[in-house]
Each structure stands twice: as C-alpha cells, then as structure tokens.
Amino acid sequence: MLLALTRDLSGRTWRLADACAACAAATSNTAVVPDTLLSPRRPAASAPVQPRVHGDERQRVREMLTHLASTLGCVTSPAARLLALQCALRADAHGCARLPAGLLRGMRLHRHTEAWQELAQDDWLDLPDPRTSPLQVRLLDDAALKQAPGRSARRRAAHWALKPTPLIVPAAANPADRLAALVLAAHTTTAGPAADMAVVARLCGHSPHQTGALLDRLVAGRTLAAWHHQRDTDEVHWQPAPLHRPVSGSADSSAH
C-alpha cells in the first residue's frame, strides 16, 4: 500500500488516503507521497571517540633516547639528556630549536647552565645564551637533522615525553627519576612493560645497580606499583601505578 495525495477538480481540496500502486496510477490528479517525507533521514550517529594511542610518540622517543645514548658521553647527566631529547625532537631542518622559558620551568631545568655546558662540551650543540627567551639552540648533531617523520610528529613526541603516560612522576621529581620513568614509558608497549636491564641502564646513563635504585625510587614515589629483574634473561618488568596516586615525596628504597 502507498500513501496517495489526490486533488479534487476545483483544486481547493486535497485528500490523503492509502491506495495500491495500480489505483494510484489510474486515479487522475493523484501523486504518491515519497517515503522520505514520512520518515525523514536521521543524521548518522557519530562514531565513538577512540582513546588516543601514543605508540608513534613512544617509538620516536625510544629511538631518540637510543641515539642520544650512543652520541652523548657516558657521564652526561640525566638533566642534559632530557634537554638534548627536547632539542632534538623540536629542531627544524637547520638544526635550530626554540625552548620557551615555561617549558624549561616545567622541566625544572630553567637556567640550569651546567646541563647546557655538558652538551656543548660533547660538541652536541652550540652553547646557547641563557638570557634569551625563548632559548635559541643550534644543534651540531648531523644525525638529528635527518630525522623522519615530519617536524609536527616529532613535536608531538616531545610533548608526550614531558608527561609520558602511563608513568607520570611527581612534579618535584629530580631529572634522574624523570629520565628513568621516561625510558620505561617508552618501552611500555602492547607487548608488555618489559625491556633488557642493560638497555634501560644505558638509556638512563647509569649502571644496572644504580638503575635498580632509581626504579625503587619510582615505586616509593608511586610512579610504579612494582618492578622485577629477571636475572636469567636480564629482563626488567614493571607495573605502572594508577595515574591518580603520584605523591610528592620519595624514599631511598622499596621492596620489589
């Protein structure tokens, strides 16, 4: 059955009635009402918002930390390594990077001239003028100038490295703890939170024994819930703590 609209001979009256297709076609001054008028199309439901996955950022940071571990001196401090990471990820094609004062304050490294001096002594960059804002930095690392993907993707990785979920350290954490949490977060993949202890130690710029003490501090500060060193495979495994639990204090050691 169809809904048919029929006009009388005077044109003043219209009648709406059900009719079969044959009757509607045989009746003069009659038109079939389209279905779209009876059941207007509803806008398609928007697709559910998927949570942001930081796999690309993790990979980019992990690759740059590995590069810096082979480029910088073995005694380069964690503060200098964190600065080098931000510079490398934020640099343009000419090796120039701009670091706003607010960024450096957030990293607790504003006016830490000794960290810049370390990088300059390694011939990794030209010593910047600490009085300028934003801080202008020129890199001397040729490999850092040939990075892929594009600069916008690398800047997203630099931003993620400041708060590397799921391992967020307390605001007052020192650079060594921040770097250790960043290294673990960069290795927290879908395959599981695990990495070789030798790799973690090298990226942190410490010995395995010192790295174990750092992981104990991350447990005490509630960045990690627990960690374990599987000595037969030399793998270290860790469990991130809930994100709402970080505290400002820290302790020297913790059971794991």
Buried (B, 14 or more C-beta within 10 A) or exposed (E): EBBBBBBEEEEEEEEEBEBEEEBBEEEEEBEEEEEEEEEEEEEEEEEEEEEEEBEEBBEBBBEBBBBBBEBBBEEBBBBBBBBBBBBBBBBEEEBBBBBEEEBBEEBBBBEBEEBBEBBBEBEBBBEBEEEEBEBEBBBBBEEBBEBEEEEEBBBBBBBBBEEBBBBBBBEEBBBBBBBBBBBBBBBBEEEEBBBBBBBBBBBBBBEBEEBBBBBBBBBBBBBBBBBEBEEEEEBBBBEBBEEEEBEEEBEEEBEB
